[in-house]
Amino acid sequence: MFCKILGVDTDHRTLTESANVASDDTPETPAVLLEQVKQHAADVVAEYFPNLPVEAIDWEVSHRAQRQAGVTKYDPATDAITITFTWAAYEHHDWE
């Protein structure tokens, strides 16, 4: 699910395989989820978008959003990119 938010088709492999994370290492806190998401994003960027400055992306977890799995915000004035994941969606759909 979260890989679709990043805009990458990974039908041939799971997020866990992509991030080299054991299936029993499922994030249980927002902080751990963000660390795994950042690592997965870095892996995807390195493979598919080598010129994208992934380290410049701000990552957040929302505990308020209920109707979306996540959102990407881009500020053209500053080139700031923020990707926010919804904790409720993660709890419902899990890492895979």
Backbone hydrogen bonds in HBPLUS format (Angstrom, degrees):
<---DONOR---> <-ACCEPTOR-->    atom                        ^
c    i                          cat <-CA-CA->   ^        H-A-AA   ^      H-
h    n   atom  resd res      DA  || num        DHA   H-A  angle D-A-AA Bond
n    s   type  num  typ     dist DA aas  dist angle  dist       angle   num
A0004-LYS N   A0001-MET O   3.06 MM   3  5.40 130.2  2.31 103.4 115.7     1
A0006-LEU N   A0002-PHE O   3.28 MM   4  6.66 142.7  2.43 137.0 146.1     2
A0006-LEU N   A0003-CYS O   3.03 MM   3  5.03 122.1  2.38  93.1 107.9     3
A0008-VAL N   A0003-CYS O   3.32 MM   5  5.90 175.2  2.32 146.8 147.8     4
A0007-GLY N   A0004-LYS O   2.98 MM   3  4.87 149.3  2.08  95.5 105.3     5
A0013-ARG N   A0010-THR O   2.98 MM   3  5.34 163.6  2.01 114.3 119.7     6
A0018-SER N   A0014-THR O   2.91 MM   4  6.17 158.8  1.96 148.6 155.2     7
A0019-ALA N   A0015-LEU O   2.85 MM   4  6.02 153.0  1.92 152.0 158.3     8
A0020-ASN N   A0016-THR O   2.92 MM   4  5.81 109.0  2.44 134.9 151.5     9
A0021-VAL N   A0016-THR O   3.02 MM   5  5.11 161.9  2.06 146.1 150.0    10
A0020-ASN N   A0017-GLU O   3.22 MM   3  4.95 151.8  2.30  94.7 103.1    11
A0025-ASP N   A0022-ALA O   2.92 MM   3  5.33 157.6  1.97 120.9 123.6    12
A0033-LEU N   A0029-THR O   2.96 MM   4  6.22 162.2  1.99 155.9 161.6    13
A0034-LEU N   A0030-PRO O   2.91 MM   4  6.11 163.3  1.94 150.6 154.3    14
A0035-GLU N   A0031-ALA O   3.10 MM   4  6.36 153.2  2.17 141.7 148.8    15
A0036-GLN N   A0032-VAL O   3.03 MM   4  6.31 159.7  2.07 152.5 157.2    16
A0037-VAL N   A0033-LEU O   2.83 MM   4  6.05 159.1  1.88 155.2 162.0    17
A0038-LYS N   A0034-LEU O   2.85 MM   4  5.98 162.6  1.88 149.4 153.9    18
A0039-GLN N   A0035-GLU O   3.06 MM   4  6.25 158.5  2.11 143.6 149.2    19
A0040-HIS N   A0036-GLN O   2.87 MM   4  6.06 162.5  1.90 149.6 154.9    20
A0041-ALA N   A0037-VAL O   2.80 MM   4  5.98 163.2  1.83 153.4 158.4    21
A0042-ALA N   A0038-LYS O   2.93 MM   4  6.13 155.9  1.99 145.4 151.9    22
A0043-ASP N   A0039-GLN O   2.98 MM   4  6.26 153.8  2.05 148.2 155.0    23
A0044-VAL N   A0040-HIS O   2.90 MM   4  6.17 163.8  1.92 156.8 160.8    24
A0045-VAL N   A0041-ALA O   2.82 MM   4  5.92 168.0  1.84 154.4 158.2    25
A0046-ALA N   A0042-ALA O   2.97 MM   4  6.01 160.5  2.00 142.7 148.3    26
A0047-GLU N   A0043-ASP O   3.15 MM   4  6.35 149.0  2.25 142.0 149.7    27
A0048-TYR N   A0044-VAL O   2.79 MM   4  5.89 168.6  1.80 161.8 165.1    28
A0049-PHE N   A0045-VAL O   2.83 MM   4  4.55 139.6  1.99 119.1 131.6    29
A0052-LEU N   A0049-PHE O   2.98 MM   3  5.59 170.5  1.99 128.4 131.6    30
A0054-VAL N   A0052-LEU O   2.88 MM   2  5.65 129.3  2.14 111.6  96.1    31
A0056-ALA N   A0053-PRO O   2.82 MM   3  5.59 162.4  1.85 125.3 131.4    32
A0057-ILE N   A0054-VAL O   3.09 MM   3  5.42 165.9  2.11 112.3 116.6    33
A0058-ASP N   A0081-ILE O   2.87 MM  23  6.19 175.5  1.88 158.9 159.1    34
A0083-ILE N   A0058-ASP O   2.86 MM  25  6.32 158.5  1.91 165.0 167.6    35
A0060-GLU N   A0083-ILE O   2.96 MM  23  6.30 148.8  2.05 152.7 153.6    36
A0085-PHE N   A0060-GLU O   2.91 MM  25  6.28 162.9  1.94 147.1 146.8    37
A0062-SER N   A0085-PHE O   2.67 MM  23  5.99 163.4  1.69 160.5 166.4    38
A0087-TRP N   A0062-SER O   2.91 MM  25  5.90 168.8  1.92 157.4 161.0    39
A0086-THR N   A0069-ALA O   2.86 MM  17  5.13 159.4  1.91 141.1 135.7    40
A0071-VAL N   A0084-THR O   2.85 MM  13  5.32 147.4  1.95 145.8 156.2    41
A0084-THR N   A0071-VAL O   2.84 MM  13  5.32 170.2  1.85 163.0 165.6    42
A0073-LYS N   A0082-THR O   2.75 MM   9  5.13 166.2  1.77 155.9 160.9    43
A0082-THR N   A0073-LYS O   2.90 MM   9  5.13 159.2  1.94 146.8 152.9    44
A0075-ASP N   A0080-ALA O   2.92 MM   5  5.23 159.1  1.97 151.2 157.5    45
A0078-THR N   A0075-ASP O   3.15 MM   3  5.65 135.7  2.35 110.4 120.6    46
A0079-ASP N   A0075-ASP O   2.62 MM   4  5.30 133.1  1.83 156.3 172.5    47
A0090-TYR N   A0086-THR O   3.09 MM   4  6.44 158.1  2.14 151.6 158.1    48
A0091-GLU N   A0087-TRP O   2.86 MM   4  6.13 164.0  1.88 157.7 161.7    49
A0092-HIS N   A0088-ALA O   3.01 MM   4  6.18 149.3  2.10 140.9 149.2    50
A0093-HIS N   A0089-ALA O   2.79 MM   4  5.92 161.2  1.83 154.2 159.1    51
A0094-ASP N   A0090-TYR O   2.62 MM   4  4.99 149.2  1.71 145.5 150.5    52
